[in-house]
Amino acid sequence: MERTFTGIVLRATGSWYDVLTDEGQAIRCRIRGRLRLKGVRSTNPVVVGDRIAGETDEEGVGNICEIAPRRNYIIRRASNLSKESHIIAANIDQALLAVTLFSPTTAPEFIDRFLVTCEAYRVPVTILLAKADLAAREPEAVAAFEAVYRSAGYQVIEVSALEGTGVDRVRALLAGRTTLLAGNSGVGKSTLAGAVEPGLDIRTGSISESHHKGRHTTTFSTMYPLSEGGYLIDTPGIKGFGLIDIDDTELWHYFPEMMRRASDCRFYNCTHTHEPGCAVREAVERGEIAPSRFESYLKMLDDDDKYRK
């Protein structure tokens, strides 16, 4: 006899979905065929964070029958598919973007593309300057980086899982919220997650107290319940972040520091690229808008049709 249930998707592997029901039961699910026929442009019709309704069959296997409307989501251009999108996660309260200035260096263009997407889909974002113990060796570089993004309007938190720097602040941010943790490979997301939530090992997709063998999560996003309430969504290391469904004429709307000055431009439809009387470019010349951020804006306008990851 089939039994209906509602719940949240904790892990999506393309064919199978791990769902936590509202009664606290974990169910492995597949997608009902008709869900695939709604003309979804995304490569993944069901994503981590989705609220779903489903039913189990006689073997206890779940079928996802319906997806609730999404409050928001984080989306990027699917790798090597110019017209396809890949939704990383849905129904997010906030995003934490882990970046590093050294070993490895996170490209400013990647940071700015991620921030633009968060702005476009109304996801508040905080920047975590990871490996702060290494960055401390170059205080001028740290100060310059923080000045760029704080002046744009973003909170920047220095964190070091090794020394415990910023861990309590991050833990406080996570409590009771659904948080997406993103960043390039090698920035220390796994180590940071383990410091914030002791026992959580996102490298294998397991909690250390578990008796089950961990599953590698290098390809798919996974949502983990947190001991102080809320969820942490770990994303695989992202190499690039292609914008999608953001029109060139609207791109500047997603640079907060440009939005604050655009009303002073001479022309209401100023693109902030060449027009006389552009308050945005004047602010760049005065150093009130970081040149690196403005360069990212121009590059997104120029390059995005060629950007594929």
C-alpha positions in Angstrom: 0.0 0.0 0.0 1.4 3.4 -1.0 1.9 6.0 1.7 2.2 9.7 1.1 4.7 12.0 2.7 6.3 15.4 2.6 9.9 16.4 3.2 13.0 18.1 2.2 15.7 16.9 -0.3 19.0 16.4 1.5 21.0 14.9 -1.4 20.5 14.7 -5.1 22.6 12.3 -7.2 20.9 12.7 -10.5 18.9 9.5 -10.4 18.3 9.1 -6.7 17.3 11.6 -4.0 17.7 11.3 -0.2 14.7 12.9 1.4 14.1 13.6 5.1 10.4 13.5 5.8 8.7 15.8 8.1 8.3 12.8 10.5 12.1 12.5 10.6 12.4 9.4 8.3 15.0 9.1 5.6 13.7 7.8 2.3 15.5 7.1 -0.9 13.4 8.5 -3.8 13.2 8.6 -7.5 11.4 11.2 -9.7 7.9 10.5 -11.1 8.3 10.5 -14.9 6.0 13.4 -15.4 8.1 15.8 -13.4 10.7 15.5 -16.2 8.3 16.8 -18.8 7.6 20.3 -17.6 10.2 22.0 -19.9 12.7 22.7 -17.1 15.9 24.1 -18.6 17.9 23.0 -15.7 20.0 19.9 -15.9 18.6 18.9 -12.5 14.8 19.1 -12.0 14.9 18.3 -8.3 17.6 19.9 -6.1 18.9 19.9 -2.6 16.7 22.1 -0.4 13.5 21.4 -2.4 10.3 20.8 -0.4 8.6 17.8 -2.0 5.5 15.6 -1.8 5.9 11.9 -2.5 4.7 8.4 -1.9 6.4 5.2 -1.1 5.7 1.9 -2.9 5.4 -1.6 -1.3 9.2 -1.9 -1.2 9.5 1.3 0.7 11.0 3.2 -2.3 9.9 6.7 -2.6 8.6 8.6 -5.6 8.7 12.4 -5.8 5.4 13.5 -7.1 5.4 17.2 -6.6 7.9 20.0 -5.9 6.8 23.0 -3.9 7.4 26.5 -5.3 11.0 27.6 -4.5 11.6 30.7 -2.4 14.9 31.2 -4.1 17.8 29.3 -5.5 21.4 29.6 -6.6 21.9 28.8 -10.3 24.9 28.8 -12.7 25.6 27.9 -16.3 25.9 24.1 -16.6 29.5 23.1 -17.5 30.0 22.9 -21.3 26.3 23.5 -22.0 25.8 27.1 -23.1 22.0 27.1 -22.9 21.6 24.8 -19.9 21.5 25.8 -16.3 22.5 23.9 -13.1 20.7 24.8 -9.9 23.0 24.2 -7.0 20.4 24.4 -4.2 17.0 25.9 -3.4 15.2 27.6 -0.4 18.4 29.1 1.1 18.5 31.6 3.9 22.0 32.7 3.2 25.2 31.8 1.4 28.8 31.7 2.7 31.5 32.1 0.0 34.8 30.7 1.2 37.7 32.4 -0.6 41.5 32.4 -0.2 44.2 34.9 -1.1 47.0 32.3 -1.0 47.3 28.5 -1.6 45.2 28.7 -3.8 44.2 32.2 -4.9 40.5 32.7 -5.5 40.0 34.7 -8.7 38.2 38.0 -8.2 36.0 37.2 -11.3 34.8 34.0 -9.6 33.9 35.9 -6.4 32.1 38.6 -8.3 30.1 36.2 -10.5 29.0 34.3 -7.4 28.0 37.6 -5.6 26.1 38.8 -8.7 24.1 35.6 -8.7 23.3 35.8 -5.0 22.1 39.4 -5.5 20.0 38.4 -8.6 18.2 35.6 -6.7 17.9 37.5 -3.4 20.2 35.3 -1.3 22.2 37.2 1.3 25.9 36.4 1.2 28.8 36.6 3.5 32.4 36.3 2.4 34.7 34.0 4.5 38.3 34.8 4.1 39.6 31.3 4.8 43.1 30.2 5.8 43.5 33.5 7.7 46.6 32.1 9.4 48.3 32.1 5.9 46.8 35.4 4.9 48.1 37.1 8.0 51.6 36.9 6.5 50.4 39.5 3.9 48.4 42.0 6.0 48.4 44.6 3.2 46.8 42.1 0.8 44.2 41.2 3.4 43.4 44.8 4.1 43.0 45.6 0.4 40.7 42.6 -0.2 38.5 43.4 2.8 38.3 47.1 1.8 37.0 46.2 -1.7 34.2 44.0 -0.5 33.2 45.8 2.6 32.9 49.1 0.6 30.7 47.2 -1.8 28.5 46.3 1.2 29.5 42.7 2.1 30.4 41.3 5.4 33.9 39.7 5.4 34.9 37.3 8.2 38.4 36.1 8.6 38.4 32.4 9.4 41.1 29.8 10.2 40.0 26.3 11.2 43.6 25.7 12.3 43.7 28.5 14.8 39.9 28.8 15.5 39.7 32.3 14.1 36.2 33.3 13.2 34.7 29.8 13.9 32.3 31.1 16.6 31.1 33.9 14.4 30.4 31.4 11.6 28.7 29.0 14.0 26.4 31.8 15.1 25.6 32.7 11.5 24.6 29.1 10.8 22.3 28.5 13.8 18.7 28.0 12.8 19.3 28.9 9.1 19.7 27.0 5.9 23.1 28.0 4.6 24.9 27.3 1.3 28.7 26.9 1.7 30.5 27.4 -1.6 34.0 28.0 -2.9 36.7 26.6 -5.2 38.4 23.3 -4.4 41.3 23.7 -1.9 39.9 26.7 0.1 39.3 24.5 3.1 35.5 24.2 3.2 35.7 20.7 4.6 38.1 21.7 7.4 36.0 24.7 8.2 32.7 22.7 8.3 34.3 20.2 10.7 35.5 23.1 13.0 32.1 24.7 13.0 30.1 21.5 13.5 32.4 19.0 15.3 32.1 15.5 13.8 30.9 16.6 10.4 33.0 15.3 7.6 31.8 16.7 4.3 34.7 15.1 2.4 33.0 11.7 2.8 29.4 12.7 3.4 29.3 11.3 6.9 29.4 12.1 10.6 32.3 10.5 12.4 30.0 8.9 15.0 28.2 7.0 12.2 28.9 3.4 11.7 28.2 3.6 8.0 31.0 4.0 5.5 31.1 7.5 4.1 30.1 8.3 0.6 32.2 10.7 -1.5 30.3 13.9 -2.3 32.7 15.5 -4.8 30.0 15.7 -7.5 26.7 16.5 -5.8 25.5 19.1 -3.2 24.5 17.6 0.2 22.5 19.2 3.0 23.5 18.4 6.6 21.3 19.0 9.7 23.2 21.1 12.3 23.2 20.5 16.1 22.2 24.0 16.8 19.4 24.0 14.3 19.4 24.7 10.6 21.2 23.0 7.7 24.5 23.4 6.0 24.5 22.7 2.3 27.9 21.7 1.0 28.6 22.2 -2.7 31.4 20.4 -4.6 34.4 22.6 -5.4 33.3 24.9 -8.2 35.8 25.9 -10.8 33.8 28.6 -12.5 30.5 30.4 -12.3 28.8 31.2 -15.5 25.9 33.7 -15.3 22.6 32.7 -16.7 19.2 34.5 -17.2 20.8 37.9 -16.3 20.3 40.5 -19.0 23.2 42.8 -19.8 21.0 45.8 -19.2 20.3 44.6 -15.7 23.7 43.3 -14.7 24.7 46.5 -12.8 21.7 46.2 -10.6 23.5 43.3 -8.9 26.6 45.4 -7.9 25.3 47.1 -4.7 27.9 49.9 -4.9 26.9 50.7 -8.5 23.2 50.7 -7.5 23.8 53.2 -4.8 25.2 55.7 -7.3 23.3 55.0 -10.6 20.5 57.4 -9.8 23.0 60.3 -10.1 23.9 59.4 -13.7 22.9 61.9 -16.4 21.0 59.3 -18.4 18.3 57.0 -16.8 19.4 54.1 -19.1 23.1 54.6 -18.5 25.0 51.3 -19.0 28.0 52.7 -17.1 30.4 51.8 -19.9 30.8 55.0 -22.0 28.1 57.6 -21.4 29.0 61.1 -20.4 27.9 62.1 -16.9 28.1 58.6 -15.5 28.2 58.8 -11.7 29.3 55.2 -11.5 32.5 55.7 -13.6 33.1 58.9 -11.7 33.0 57.0 -8.4 35.5 54.5 -9.8 37.8 57.3 -10.8 37.6 58.8 -7.2 38.3 55.3 -5.7 34.8 55.1 -4.2 34.1 52.0 -6.3 36.9 49.4 -6.5 38.4 49.3 -10.0 38.6 45.5 -9.7 34.8 45.3 -9.2 34.2 47.6 -12.1 36.5 45.6 -14.3 34.6 42.4 -13.3 31.4 44.2 -14.4 32.8 45.1 -17.8 34.3 41.6 -18.3 30.9 40.0 -17.5 29.3 42.2 -20.2 32.0 41.4 -22.7 32.7 37.7 -22.0 29.6 36.0 -20.8 28.5 34.6 -24.1 31.9 32.8 -24.2 31.9 31.7 -20.6 31.0 28.1 -20.3 31.6 26.9 -16.8 
